[in-house]
Amino acid sequence: MSAPAHGRTRRPSAVAMIAVYAALAVATAAVLYPVLLVVKKAFEPGRQFALSASPVPEDVTLEHFDGLLGASFAQHALASIAVALATTVVGIFLACTAAYALSRFRFPGRRTALTTFLVVQMFPASLLILPLYVLLDQLHLLNSLTGLVLVYSTTAIPFCVWTLKGYFDSLPRELLEAARVDGAGPARIFFTIVLPLARPGIAVTALFSFMTAWNEFIMASTFLTDEGKYTLPVLLQSSVGQFSADWGRFAAGAIVTSVPVMALFYVLQKYLVGGLTAGAPRFGRAASGPNKEGDR
């Protein structure tokens, strides 16, 4: 009898595949069930959740959306869009420049800066509310969308810098050396070569920065006192009071506010996998020091 060929893998049996798909189906249903209940409440009449556990509404109405999409909703939506887009632009610019410097250059304090970014990520954002409140008060930026953009940018930058640094580490150094030999300066290399190649990593950081500003509630409700400047999460919270709650309007608002994030995921989906996985093996030794062959 001939020995089995080396390197061949046995295909899983039909029973094993059925069990795997069944487990995946159950897990998917468990994750989607709460979302379907929110969708049901958004299209179902009444302010309270129905006692039925079925995710299918018995009656369908758009009264919750009609009550939500008034004149004030557009104003708060524009405030949220402005804050989210500004946070994304500021976060990407600062994270790209900082990550490129940490990836390609050697300078005093480089290792300390990388470690500091990691340490900052260990603390919850709620611990920063008091010092940030004092700083914004000193800068006269309380109750200001500009101050909110600065706060969101600082909280998003550490994660964005580490993500982009891992991606910059994975870029071929020979390409940058060839551009330098051809006479390209550091600025031209960065803007015309590095940034176009780093589009997957930039897409991840852009999505993270946008979601940080779009979904955040605690800081926005603390730093904004003028109701006309409320972002959408703060506006939706007003639907749920201490003694009464309009869960129908709250569910409708949750669906409306999730649409931009889902659209952004759809647009950037082809970049997300590459941006999240690029440079992952280097993260373990990123703080140990620059590579010998390319750091300047």
Secondary structure by P-SEA (a helix, b strand, c coil): cccccccccccccaaaaaaaaaaaaaaaaaaaaaaaaaaaaaaccccccccccccccccccaaaaaacccaaaaaaaaaaaaaaaaaaaaaaaaaaaaaaaaccccccaaaaaaaaaaaaaacccccaaaaaaaaaaaacccccaaaaaaaaaaaaaaaaaaaaaaaaaaccaaaaaaaaaacccaaaaacccccccaaaaaaaaaaaaaaaaacccaaaaaaccccccccaaaaaaaaccccccaaaaaaaaaaaaaaaaaaaaaaaccaaaaaacccccccccccccccccccc
